[in-house]
């Protein structure tokens, strides 16, 4: 599976209107179909994530933790290099949490995407396109255990693993290039498995 470099922030409640307007002003946006993903709770394990998503079992492993990295004014994020494996589940099962060791999360996502090319650098593209190298950006509203959360995430992709971190940093610069962006502080930045561990202990 191709690697990704990711950074995410999680905030309680719903995103304010100015946050949504900021996101939608930065290029083409796709409103993805709402979905529910189920995550296996792995207490103390923050470098591996396991989830059921639309009839598939997905496993993600963090291979490199870059630590907390400044990405712009009022923005510091934890960057990590991840690898993912995906397996189709036979039959119709595979979308619901099997038992109490899983957490189900309802998601409504807005998606944006940047492509990297060797001529003009970073370009905002159709979020449904598949460039060879680029970065996806998402604004996600979540409902988990009857509580509302929202998240901002960057996910850089491409075959050249050594350039993924740079790709994410370029995309962050493009998204966070004006004073209307939300504050994304270090204390709100977690890898998804760490955030789930915090939830399970709440």
Secondary structure as UniProt FT lines:
FT   STRAND          4..12
FT   HELIX           17..24
FT   TURN            25..26
FT   STRAND          30..31
FT   STRAND          35..40
FT   TURN            43..44
FT   STRAND          48..53
FT   TURN            54..55
FT   STRAND          56..72
FT   TURN            73..74
FT   STRAND          75..88
FT   TURN            100..101
FT   STRAND          102..117
FT   TURN            118..120
FT   STRAND          121..125
FT   TURN            127..128
FT   STRAND          134..144
FT   TURN            145..146
FT   STRAND          147..157
FT   HELIX           161..163
FT   HELIX           164..175
FT   TURN            179..180
FT   HELIX           186..188
FT   HELIX           192..201
//
